[in-house]
Amino acid sequence: MSTSDVEAVLADEPDRYHRLLAVIGLASVGEFAKALAQLSTAREDAFGMLEEGLRLFITELQITHDEREQALTALLRANQDIEQKLALIEAQRHEIRQLSSPVLDLWEGVLAVPIVGTLDHARAIEVTDTLLQRVVATRARSALVDLTGVADVDAGTADHLLKLVAAVKLVGCQCVVTGVSPAVAETLAALDDAPRALRCLPNLREGLRHCLTARAASRASTAAAG
């Protein structure tokens, strides 16, 4: 389309030129449907050829835009699905941890935590939090942490076990560790504070007997003092 053709349109039909500018403006802000509606009455002349070319260009833009929006929507849905699945997995993992190390009411005033499987750092923290909450809620005087089902622990987890015992003691509860395997014993022995900080007994039965004996002695002492 020559310059003279444009000048002719501007002189004879300025509305077509302004409509073309409006179409370009609408397309630039993503209003493709409105832009195409403005071009629905293109004529078969030189200016009309320009309008038709613009129609094809805007149509391709609209198709590309729609495909991109569909792809983004699908990606967002996929991300949401992944997040929901990850949340479900984490919730199931938390439930499994709770089931694998429950806090049991073994006797009046005596709680027990039988731990089975790997006692890693994250699980040790979770056991500590759960046990402390139960000790405070039940006002238990003794807690048994049974490691019969734990084959080994690393130095970091062993240190956290010491902190668990100390934390339980701070809320007024005696903590006894039972069922320590040879491998776990070696790891604990390598820690400076472990021998004097931990009271360890061979099994859960001996641990319960110790707690009941200590409670009976405490009551007898209280009665004698009264």
PyMOL commands that set and color helices and strands:
alter all, ss='L'
color gray80, all
select helices_A, chain A and resi 3-12+14-28+32-38+46-100+121-138+155-170+182-189+194-197+204-225
alter helices_A, ss='H'
color red, helices_A
select strands_A, chain A and resi 104-107+110-116+142-149+174-178+200-201
alter strands_A, ss='S'
color yellow, strands_A
deselect
rebuild
show_as cartoon
